[in-house]
Amino acid sequence: MSLRPRRSVLYMPGSNARALEKARTLPCDGVILDLEDAVAPDAKVEARFRVADAVRAGGFGPRETVIRINGLDTPWGTDDLAAAAAAAPDAILLPKVQDPAQLVDVGERLSAFGVPATTSVWAMIETPIAILDIKAISAAALNPVTRLKVFVLGTNDLAKETRAALVPGRAPMMGWLMQVIAGGHAYGIDVLDGVWNAFQDQAGFAAECSQGVEMGMDGKTLIHPSQIEPCNLAFSPPAAEVEKARAIIAVFDRPENAGKGVVTLDGRMVERMHADMARRTVALADAIAART
């Protein structure tokens, strides 16, 4: 099993040359070079060329490079997509995805541009319509033309559109967030949590990271470099958990247990599904270790 860690993915404004350069040195798993919310309308064209040049120049090391374009229904979206396609980042992030047809449309455009299969598509889930249709949107990943690999939760926009309060613990949103996780994981899509706005509130951020891990998120999107290290820590399997996972794998790998669905380990009954979970834990731990 091979996994790509996506514990920490940092938004960087595409109009800021210094930020784009700094993105090459930060210990995050991925960077989203943003052409949408972080860029003022009068700076969007310049930002488009700046981001495309930065991606072509490379130097991001193991960090996943993602370009967030403006919506295709805006004056900038079509040109953003063409520029991103030419730059061929690791992924292109689409804002406000609300139905599978959007994903098919973008996938067909990327194929027409001749974009290599190594460039995937990430989808922002940030509207009530997307939540209501999350199963169909998730199932679009079965169609290879869509290249769909990751959902990114836009909790700020979701709060705006639903009038739900952004409060510690996120009780008003929990049902919606879990729907996205269930839909995404049912179809092999990673799910990244939304941003924590009060970046100086380290305790609140740590609590939300822990909540995301418990919910089954694969990582979190960030707005400030100071959030990277605590986010990486939260979304990395603890050493004790990895050790336990290796023990579970080892006991099922014994020849005498080859056909068994349940075995005993340290006085506890362990099912074969726990071995599958353990293999994912170990694969993630190994992938994180390989990055460092």
C-alpha positions in Angstrom: 0.0 0.0 0.0 1.4 3.4 -1.0 0.0 6.6 0.5 0.8 10.3 0.0 0.7 12.2 3.3 -1.6 15.2 3.2 -1.5 16.1 6.9 -0.9 19.9 6.4 -1.8 21.8 3.2 -1.0 25.5 3.3 -2.8 28.2 1.3 -0.3 30.7 -0.2 -1.5 33.9 -2.0 -0.6 33.6 -5.7 0.0 37.4 -5.9 2.8 37.3 -3.3 6.2 36.5 -4.8 7.8 36.2 -1.4 5.2 33.7 -0.2 5.6 31.6 -3.3 9.4 31.4 -2.7 8.8 30.6 1.0 6.5 27.7 0.1 9.5 25.8 -1.2 11.0 25.6 2.3 8.1 25.0 4.7 7.6 21.6 6.3 4.0 21.2 5.1 2.9 18.2 3.0 1.3 20.4 0.3 0.9 24.0 -0.8 -2.2 25.5 -2.5 -1.0 28.4 -4.6 -4.2 30.5 -4.6 -5.7 32.5 -7.4 -9.1 32.8 -5.9 -10.0 34.2 -2.4 -6.5 35.3 -1.5 -6.1 37.5 -4.6 -7.8 40.8 -5.3 -9.6 41.2 -8.6 -7.1 43.7 -10.0 -4.2 41.3 -9.2 -5.6 38.1 -10.6 -4.0 38.2 -14.0 -0.5 38.9 -12.7 -1.0 36.2 -10.0 -1.9 33.7 -12.7 1.4 34.1 -14.5 3.3 34.3 -11.3 1.9 31.0 -10.0 2.3 29.2 -13.3 5.9 30.3 -13.5 6.6 29.2 -9.9 5.2 25.7 -10.6 7.2 25.3 -13.8 10.3 26.4 -12.0 9.8 23.6 -9.5 11.9 23.4 -6.3 9.0 22.3 -4.1 10.6 19.0 -3.2 8.2 16.5 -1.7 5.5 19.1 -1.2 2.4 18.5 -3.3 1.8 21.6 -5.4 -1.8 22.6 -6.0 -3.2 25.6 -8.0 -6.6 26.8 -6.9 -8.2 28.5 -9.8 -11.2 30.9 -9.9 -14.5 29.4 -10.8 -15.1 28.8 -14.5 -18.2 31.0 -14.2 -16.0 34.0 -13.3 -14.1 36.3 -15.8 -10.8 34.6 -14.8 -11.6 30.9 -14.5 -11.1 29.7 -18.0 -7.7 31.4 -18.4 -6.7 30.2 -15.0 -7.5 26.6 -16.0 -5.5 26.9 -19.2 -2.5 28.4 -17.4 -2.7 25.8 -14.6 -2.9 23.0 -17.3 0.2 24.3 -19.0 2.1 24.4 -15.7 1.0 20.8 -14.9 1.1 21.0 -11.0 0.4 18.0 -8.9 -3.3 19.0 -8.7 -5.7 21.7 -9.7 -8.3 22.8 -7.0 -11.7 23.7 -8.2 -13.8 26.1 -6.1 -17.5 25.5 -5.3 -18.0 22.2 -6.9 -21.7 21.4 -6.8 -22.3 18.6 -9.2 -20.5 15.8 -11.1 -20.9 17.6 -14.5 -18.4 20.3 -13.4 -15.8 17.6 -12.7 -16.4 15.9 -16.0 -16.2 19.2 -17.9 -12.8 20.1 -16.2 -11.4 16.6 -16.7 -12.3 16.7 -20.4 -10.7 20.2 -20.8 -7.5 18.9 -19.1 -7.4 15.9 -21.4 -7.8 18.2 -24.4 -5.0 20.3 -23.2 -2.8 17.2 -23.0 -2.2 17.5 -19.3 -0.4 14.4 -17.9 -2.4 12.0 -15.8 -0.1 12.9 -12.9 -2.1 16.1 -12.5 -5.1 15.3 -10.4 -8.2 17.3 -9.5 -9.2 18.5 -6.0 -12.7 19.8 -5.3 -13.8 22.4 -2.8 -16.9 21.3 -1.0 -18.3 24.6 0.4 -22.0 25.0 -0.5 -25.3 23.4 0.8 -25.9 22.0 -2.7 -22.6 20.1 -2.6 -23.5 18.7 0.8 -26.9 17.6 -0.4 -25.4 15.9 -3.5 -22.2 14.6 -2.0 -22.8 11.0 -3.0 -23.1 11.8 -6.7 -20.1 14.1 -6.5 -18.0 11.5 -4.8 -19.0 8.8 -7.3 -17.6 11.0 -10.0 -14.2 9.6 -8.9 -15.1 6.3 -10.5 -14.9 8.1 -13.9 -11.2 8.4 -14.7 -11.7 11.5 -16.8 -12.5 13.5 -13.7 -9.1 12.8 -12.0 -10.8 13.4 -8.7 -8.6 12.6 -5.7 -9.3 15.1 -2.9 -12.1 17.0 -1.2 -11.2 20.2 0.5 -13.8 21.5 2.9 -14.6 25.2 2.7 -16.0 25.7 6.2 -16.1 29.5 6.0 -18.1 29.5 2.8 -20.3 26.8 4.2 -21.1 28.9 7.2 -21.9 31.9 5.1 -24.2 29.9 2.8 -26.1 28.1 5.6 -25.9 30.9 8.2 -24.5 28.3 10.7 -22.3 29.7 13.4 -18.6 28.9 13.4 -18.2 27.8 17.0 -15.6 25.7 18.9 -16.5 22.1 18.4 -18.5 22.9 15.2 -21.7 21.3 16.4 -23.8 23.0 13.8 -21.7 21.5 11.0 -20.8 18.1 12.3 -23.5 16.3 10.3 -22.4 18.0 7.0 -18.7 17.3 7.6 -19.3 13.7 8.3 -21.4 13.3 5.1 -18.4 14.6 3.1 -16.0 12.2 4.9 -18.4 9.2 4.4 -18.9 10.1 0.7 -15.3 10.8 0.0 -13.9 7.7 1.7 -16.5 5.5 0.1 -15.0 6.3 -3.3 -11.3 6.5 -2.3 -11.2 10.3 -2.0 -9.0 12.0 0.7 -10.8 14.7 2.7 -9.0 17.8 4.0 -10.5 19.8 6.8 -11.3 23.5 6.5 -9.1 26.3 7.9 -8.9 27.5 11.5 -9.2 31.3 11.2 -7.8 32.4 14.6 -4.3 31.3 13.8 -2.9 32.9 17.1 -5.3 30.6 19.1 -3.0 27.6 19.3 -5.1 25.7 21.8 -8.2 26.1 19.7 -6.3 25.0 16.6 -4.9 21.9 18.4 -8.4 21.0 19.5 -9.8 21.2 16.0 -6.9 19.2 14.6 -7.7 16.5 17.2 -11.3 16.6 16.3 -10.5 16.2 12.6 -8.3 13.1 13.3 -11.1 11.6 15.3 -13.6 12.2 12.5 -11.4 10.6 9.9 -10.1 13.6 8.1 -6.8 13.0 6.2 -5.4 16.4 7.0 -6.2 20.0 7.3 -5.8 23.2 5.2 -3.9 26.0 6.8 -3.6 29.8 6.6 -0.4 30.4 8.5 3.0 28.6 8.6 2.9 28.5 12.4 0.1 26.0 12.1 2.2 23.4 10.1 4.1 21.7 12.9 1.1 21.1 15.3 -1.0 20.0 12.3 1.7 17.5 11.2 1.9 16.1 14.8 -1.8 15.7 15.1 -2.3 13.9 11.8 0.8 11.6 12.2 0.1 8.2 13.7 1.6 8.0 17.2 4.6 5.7 17.6 2.7 3.4 19.9 -0.1 3.1 17.4 2.3 2.2 14.6 4.0 -0.4 16.8 0.7 -2.0 17.6 -0.2 -1.9 13.9 3.0 -3.7 13.0 2.2 -6.4 15.6 -1.2 -7.0 14.2 0.2 -7.3 10.7 2.8 -9.7 11.9 0.4 -12.0 13.6 -1.9 -12.3 10.6 1.2 -12.9 8.4 2.1 -16.0 10.3 1.5 -19.1 8.1 -0.7 -20.8 10.7 -3.1 -17.7 10.6 -3.3 -17.4 6.8 -6.9 -18.5 6.6 -8.2 -17.1 9.8 -10.5 -14.2 10.2 -9.9 -13.7 13.9 -6.8 -14.3 16.0 -5.7 -13.6 19.5 -3.0 -10.9 20.2 -2.0 -9.9 23.7 -5.1 -11.5 25.2 -7.5 -9.7 22.8 -9.4 -10.9 19.8 -8.3 -9.1 16.6 -10.2 -9.4 13.3 -8.7 -9.4 9.8 -10.3 -6.0 9.1 -8.0 -4.6 11.9 -5.0 -5.9 9.9 -6.2 -3.9 6.9 -6.5 -0.8 9.1 -3.1 -1.6 10.5 -1.5 -1.8 7.0 -2.8 1.7 6.2 -1.4 3.1 9.5 2.0 1.6 8.8 1.9 2.7 5.1 1.2 6.3 6.3 3.9 6.2 8.9 6.4 4.9 6.4 5.4 7.6 3.9 5.9 10.3 6.5 9.2 8.9 7.5 10.3 8.8 3.8 9.6 12.6 3.5 12.1 13.3 6.3 
